[in-house]
Every structure is written in C-alpha cells, then in structure tokens.
C-alpha cells in the first residue's frame, strides 16, 4: 500500500518505496515522492551512487525516466528501478597527462583546483533556496549554531526546517556533492512543509519559481523559533541577538496640534525603496527613515497625515538590507521588477541613521578606527623612508577588539559594516528568472550559482547594482567591520585586552 506522510496542515504527500539497482549495487527502501519533479529522484540516485543526474539512464519495466515529467514511468511499492551510468571518475583518463591552465578549465575542474566550497544542485526552480542558504552560511555564529543543532529536538515544521538546514550546512562543510544533493532535497521538502505556498507548481506541473526574499523570511522565522541564544547571554534567541535591531519612532501630526507619539519597533532587515531620486543605497535607507503616512487622528476624528521619523537605537552585528525591486502589476498579475541602478558600497557606515544616544555610544569605537587608519598611513609613509638594505623584520601578531557593546553581545558598537553576501536576481519578475549568491571568502569573492561555484572580483560584485537585464542586487548582508591591531611579539604586555563579556573573539570579517 502506498505510504502517506503528513508534511503540513492539510498537505499530504504520497511516497512509494522502491529498490534501486546500479551495477552490482542494490539500494532497497528508497522513498520516492512522485508529486515532485523527476530531477528530485535523480538527485536521490546521485546521493546513493555518485552518478551525476545528466549521466543517468533510469529504467523501470522497460520505460525510461525523463527529466521533466514522469509520463508512463509508473512506480509502485517494491518496484525495481535500474540505473545505468558511470561516475565521472570512472571515465578512462587520457594516456598522457597534459598541463591544464586555469583559463581552460571548466567550472568543476576550477572548483577542484582552487579548493572551492560545494554548491547546491538545482532541483527544479530552487535557485532561490540555494542562494539564500549560501548567503546565510557566511554568518559564522549562525553556521556554528546549525552545525551543533540537535535534530531530535522536535519543534514541528520550524524544527524540521532547522534540522534540514543543519544537515545542509554539514554537507556544505565537506560532505561532497552527493551529500549536498540529498540534503538539498530534504531541505526543499522541509521548506515546503513550513511554507506550503512555496510548493506551488506551474501550469505544466513543475515546481514554480519563488521569491528569494520570502524564502529568506521563512528560514529566519524558523531559526528564530529554534536556535537558542549563546550560553553567555541567555536573554535573546540567536536570530534576535545577531540580526535584530530596534528603532525609536516618533509620529507628528501635520494637520493638528497634537503631542508627538513615541514608540519602539524591532526589525530583522532594513528596506531600501527605489524612487527616481534614489541612486545610492544610503539615500534609499535615509528616505525610509522619514516618511509621510496616513492614520486616524483622535483629535480630528478622521484620517490625517503624519510625519513618521525613525532612528536606529540598536544595531545588529549582521545587517540585512532588501532592495524593494518588485511591485505588483495588476494588468499582468505579476510582481514586476524595477531595474534602476542603485549603487551599494563594500563598506557601509550607518552612523547618521542612528539615534543621538546610540551615536554617543558608537563614538569611542569609531575613534579607535580613525586612530588605526591614521597610524596605518603613517606606517606606510615611514616604511618608504626605511633603509631597504636592512632585512630585519618585526614579528607581529594580531589582536582584535570585540565588535559588540559590553552588555549586548551580537550588537554593532561602531556603525561600520563590511559587505559579505549579495543575493541577486536576473529577470523581469520575482516568480521567474534566476537567483544567485555572491559571497565573500577571505580576500576574495565567490559566485554560487546553484552547484557551480566560481571566484569573482570585487569589481564584478559592485556591477550588481542594476540598470539592465544582468543580475541585480536584491538582498545585501553586511557583517561587522572588525578592528584588528598589530602588536610586536616581544611586547610583555598585550596591547589590547578584551574586557567585554560574551563569546570568544569575533570570527567575522576583519579589516
């Protein structure tokens, strides 16, 4: 009898259990969901055998499985599925090994030669999920929490999504392409269970493209429910601790003499609205901090215009910024895209968006950054004047100052950020096109286009600002700029002492 599994409220998925035979190898008890595209089944076979999906020929009862539809390929419980195809490494090598230049290598060869991290296979319009995962992976505190997550801790669909993401992180840390493919398939099922609307299908029955921002929001929501704070803080969930900020909000009525209304709001990301006047990220963020809204006035007894002014009173360590590039076009019934070019920096300073009180708290660390910059300039000038014949070099070590306030681990204590991930979209609608992640690694950048990971330059990243049909930045992830000082090895006293409470020295991007 066909096995039925409940994956979400009012959402049933039908599985069959089959036997997969590849050469002399037999794999019994393989669960297949025939409601998914055949490429998902091929990804499972890839995880079992190591045979790439494009090299597979899958046969059952004389019928060959296609990539885009099941057709007459009918599966029943205990059916025998034959797989033909060899691993790439099984292909006979050329008799003479020839020198290969980087320029002549394909993406797979380049990844091996440069020791690039694993990517995530596209299971059929799942680039939005793959790009989201690769961007979030750049946050070391989040990645470590997921690597240490207990998958048996329960938690409903949020727990299932967190467990699947934990498995995916472990696979990306060295599990190999097969493990990553299997983990991606399980992550997709968990994501559909937590957010059934992301499981929508197109007219042909294939999985529909989804909005990466919605996927990001669903994953963050699940993680905020399941990931606990660090042992040193106890007070906040990890997501709130490292991604959450607060705003001081003031409402002033423009049509009546009412006392200002003040409140506090929380945020997990900031929005950059794109208008005709917005050419830079900073101006887009500023415009959102002061806006006109309409609300009910108790004094006038009707709707009135208010000026809403917001100032940041708590900066998170990791600042997520969304470019509001999509708007609903009623005539075509699609979320159309704004292609306007909006420049964004590699280093972001949000000091002017902060409240006066927070600005005062940020000043000491900002002064240290300025002093370090001035000292670096003096050292560079001094080194030019040194005697080049003197080969003696100073041995130095690094010391880092914490990027958080002493009583608020996971905050940002300077207002300075460095870009560490960009999620881009190419196309004219959020429900079509293609999503890609661009992530910082060491001194360089990587483009994570599903399972193809390639190195890119900073210049290529900065060209993602929009203005045409090429990839446009949709989500930006900024991490804290780390103050890193050099000190002489023979110095008996450390130059910097870390008096702040909290975890070990920061692992985020350093200057």
N, C-alpha and C positions, 0 to 999 in steps of 0.2 A: 504493500500500500504506500502511496506517495506520502512522504514525510512533510508535515506542515509546521512551520515555525512562525511564531508571533514576533514581529520585529518593531512594531509601534502600534499605538492605539488605532484600531480599525484597519490595520495594514497587514495583510497576510502574504507570505512569500512561499511558493511551492518549490521544494527541493526533491531531487531524486539522487539516490546513491548508486554509483557505477564503479566498475573496475576498469582501470586504465592500464593497458599493456604497451610497453615501449621496448622493443627488442626482447631481451631475456628478463627484463624487469617487469614486475606486476605490482600495481598500486591499488589495493582494494579500498573500499569505503570512501571514495571521493564524492563529496556532496556538490551537486550542480544545481544552480538556480536558472532554469530555462526562461525566466522572465527577463534576465539580463542579456546583454549582447553576447554573442559567441566569443568575442575577444576576451571576456572575463574568464570563460572556461579555458581558453588558450593560455591566459596568464597563470591559472592554476597549474596547467600542464607544464608551463615553463618553470614554475617553482619546484615541481616534482622532478623534472628531467633535465632542466638546464637547456632545453631546445628552444631557441627564440621562436615566438609566435609566427613570424613570417617564414620560418623554415619548417613549420609543422604541416603534416597532412594527417588530419583526424578523420577516422572512418568508423562507422557503426552500421552493421548489417548492410554493407555494400554502399552506403551513402556517405559522401564526403562533406564535412562541415565547412560552410562558407564563413567568411569573416563578418559579413554584415547582417546575416539572417539565418535562423535555424532551418527554415524551409522544410524539406522532408526528413531532416535529421531528427528522428524521434528517439528520445531517451526514456527508458523505463528502469525501475529498480533492478540492480544486479546486471544491467546490460554491460557487455564487453566493448570497450572503446579501444581501437587500435591507433597508435600514434607512430607515424613514420617521419624520420628526420634526424639529423645529426647535430651535435653541438658544433659551434664554430671551431672549437679547439680540436675537434676530431677530423677536420678537413686536412688532408696531407699538406705538409709545409713544402715550400719551394725548395728544390735541391740545393740552391746556393742562397745564403742569407745576404740580402743587399742592404746597404745603408739607407735608412728612411729619414727624410728631413721633415721637420715639424710642418712645413708648408704643404707637404704631400700627404699627410696623414688624414684619415677620416676621423669623425668625432670619437668613435670608440677607441681607436689607436691613440688619439691625442689624450684622452682621459687616462689611459693606462700609463703613457709616457710621463705625464705631468702629475700623476698620483691625484687625480681629481676625485671628488666625492661622488657617491652614487646619485643617480636621478630616480624619478618615479615614472613608470610606464603609464602612458595614456590609455585608459580602459574604455575610451569612447566618450569624447567631450568631457573629460575630467581634468583638463589643464587648469581650471580654476582652483580645484582642490590641491593639485600638485604644487602650484605656485604659492598658495597660501602656506602650506606646510614648510616649504623651503625658506620662506621669509621668517616664519616664527622660529625656525631652527637656529637662526642667528642670535637668539637671546639665550646666553649661557645658563642663566638661572632657571629659565623655563625648560630648556632642554634637559638639564640635570634633574629637575623635579620629575619630568616624564620618564627619564631612564630609571629612576628609583620608584616609580609608581607601582603600587600593589594591584595587579589586575583582578584579584579576588575580592576587592573591597566593595563590590556592588555599585549601587548608585543609579540604577535604572539606565535610561538611554544616555544620560550625561556621563555616567560611569563607563558605559560601553564605548562611547566615542573617545573618552580619555584613555581607556585601555588600548584601543586600536591605534590611537596616535602615539602612545608609548611604544607599542610594538613597531610602528613605522620608524620612530626615532632610532630605536635599537638597530633596525635593519639598515638605515642610512649611515649608521656609525660603523659599518663594516660587515653587514650581513650578506653582501653580494647581490647581484641583480635578481636572482631567483627569489631570495627572501624579500627584497623590496617589492617585487611584483605581487607576491602573495599578501604582504602587509598592506599594499595599496588597495587590493581587492577587499580585504576585511575592513579597512578604513572607510571605503566607499559605502559598504553595507551599513556600518555604524553611523555614518553621516546621514544616510537616508532614513535610518530609524529615528535619529534625533530630530531631523528636519525633513519630514516627508515631502514638502514642496520641492526640495532639491532632487527628488527622484522622478520628476516629470519627464515624459517622453514626447518625442516629436511625432509628426504625422506618420512616419514610416516605422514607428515602434522603437527607434533608437533613443538612447539617453539624450536629453536636451542639454544644451549649454546653459550654464548657470552663472549668476553674478558672483564674482570672487569676493566682493565686499560682504555679501550675505553669508557666504561660506565662512569668511573670517569672523564675522559676528557670532555665528552659531558655534564655532570652535571655541572662541574666547568665552562665550556664555557657559559652555560645558566645563571648561577648565576652571572658571571662577567658582563653580559649584563643587569641584572635586579636588583641586590642588590646595593643600593647606599652606599656611604661612611657614616661614623658616622657624626652627626651634628657638632662635634668638628673639623673635618678635611676638609670636603668638596672637597678635592683635588683629591681623588682617589676612584674608586669603591672598595667595601669591599673586594672582592677577591684579587685584586691587592695589597690592603693595608696589608692584613694579610697573604697571600700566595705568593705574588710576590717578587722576588729578582732580582738583577742586577749583571751582570758580566762585568768586564773590560777585553777586549780581545785584544791580540797582535798577529799579524801574521808576521813571519820572514821567508823569502825565504832561503831554504837550498842550492840552486843551483846558486844564483846570488846575487850580492852586491846591494840589494835594501833597501831603508829605511823601517823600520818596519811600519806596518799599524795597527792603534789602533782604536777600536770601542767599543760600549757598547751594550750588549744584555740583554734581560729580560728572566726570567724563572718562571714557576709555579711549577716545580719539578726538582730534580736532578736525573741523571741516574747512576746506578752502573752496569757497564758492567762486565760480568763474564768471565774471562780468566783462563788459567791453573794456573797462578801465584796469582790470587785473592783469598784470604782466609778470608778476613775481609772486612766489609763494607767500612771502612776508606780507605783502599788501593784501592778499586774499584772506589771510588769517586776521589781519587788523580790521578789515571791513566787517567780519563776522562778530568782532568784539563790541561793535557799536552799531545797532540796527533799530529800525522802526518796526514796531509790532502793534497790532490792534487787539485790545482786550476790553472787558467790561469795566466801566468806571462806576463805582458805587456813588461817587459824588454827583456825576451827571446822569446816572441811571440809564446809560446807553454805552455802546461800544465807543472807545476813544483811542487816539493814537498815543502810544507811549514810546519813549526812548529807552531801550534796554542796553545797559553798559555792563560788560563783563570783564573781570580781571582775574588772572590765574593766581590762586593763593596756595596751591600745592602742585609742584611739577613732578611728574613721574620720571623714573630713570629712563624708561623707554616710551618715546612719544610717537604715537601713530597719527598720521595725517592722511585724510581722504580728500582727493580732488573730486568735487561734485561735478562729474563729467556727463552724467546721464540725466535726462529729463523725459517725462512721458509724452509721447507724441500721439495724441488721441486719434488722428486720422489713420495712421498706420498701425496703431495699437502696439507700439514698441517703445522701449527706452532708448531714445536716440542719443547720440554722443556729441559732446562739444569738443571739437578738435583743436581749439585755441592753444597756442603755445604759451605755457606758463613756466617760467624758469624756476628751478629749485636749487639750493646750494648743497655742497657736500658738508659744510659746517653751518649750523643754524644757531642763531642767538635769539632767544625769546624774551629777553630781559624787559623790553618795552611792553610786552603783553601781560606783565605781572603786576600785582598789587603793590602799593608803596611799601607795605610791611614786608612782603616777600623780597622786594628789591633790596631792602636793607639787609636781609639775611643772606642774600646772594653775594653781596659786595665783598666780603673777606676772601672767598674763593676766587672771585673774578680778579681781585687784586693780585693774588698769587699767580694766576695765569699770565697777567700782564708783566709781572716781575720776571717770570720764566722766559717770556718772549723777548724782553729787553736783554736778559742775560745771554740768551742764545745768540742774539745779534752781536753783542759784544764779544762773545767767544768766537764767533765766525770771523770777525774782523781781526781779532787777536791771532788766530791760527794762521792767517795770511802773512802776518808780520813775523812769525816764528822762523828760526833758522832751520831750513829744510834739511840741513846736514845732521841734525840731531834726531836720531832714530828712536830715542826713548819715548815710550808712550805711556800715558797714565792709564792704570787699570781702574775701571769704574763699574759700579753696579747700579741697579735701578731701585728706586723707592717710589711707591705710589701713594697718593692721598686718596681717601675714600671719596666717592662722588656723591654720597648721601649726607644728610644732616645727622648729627649725632643721635638724636632721639627719633629718627624717621628713616630706617633702613629701606631702601628701594626708592627714595626720592632723588631729586637732582638738586645739588647745592650750588650750582654756578649759573644755570640758564644756558650753558653751552651744550650743543649736541653735535654728533657726527653721524652722517647717513650710513646705515649698514644694510638696508634692503629696500628694493623698489619692486613693486608688483605692477606690471604693465598690461595693457590691453591693446590689441590690434583688431580693428574692425569698426563698424558703424553702430552696433547695438550691443548692450550688455548680455543679451541672450544669444549672441553669435560671436564670431571672431575667435581670437586665441589669446590666452593669458600666459605670461612668462614671468619668472622670478629672476631678479638680478641681485646678487648678494655679495657683500664684502668678505674677503678672506685674506688675512694678513695685510700685505701692502697692495693687494690687487683685488680684482672683482671677477665673479663668475656669472655666466648666464645659464640658468637652469631652465631649459626648455623641455619639460617632461623628463624623459630619460637621457636627453643629450645635455651634457654639462661641458661648457667651453669657457676658457678665460677671455675676458674683455678688458678694455682700458677704462679709466675714469672718464675720458673724453666721450666714449661711446655711451656711458651711463648718463652723462649730462645732456646728451642728444635725445633723451627720452622725454623731453619736456612737452612734446606735442607739436601741432602745427601742420600735420599731414596724416597720411594713412599708415605711417610707420607706428611702432609701439609707442603708446602714450602712458606716462606715469599715472596710475590710478590710486595706489596706496603707497605711502612712504613710511618707513620705520627708522626713526632716529634713536641712537643709543647715546649714553652719557659720554662726554669728552673727558678722558682721564688725564689728571695731572700727574705726569711721570717725571721724576727728577733723577739726575745722575749724581752719584756721590763716590768719592775716592774710596777704594777698597781698604786702604790702610788707616782710614779715619777711625779712631777709637770709639767715637760716639756716633750713632746714626743721625743723619741729618733730619729725617722725618720720623715722627712717632705717630702711630695710629691710636688716638685716644677714643675714636668713635666706637660705640657698641655696635655689634652686628657680625655678620659672617666674615670670612677671610677676605684678604684684599681683592678688589674688583677684578673680574675676568673680562670686562667689556673692552671695546676698542680703546687703545691707548694712543696718546699723541707722542 
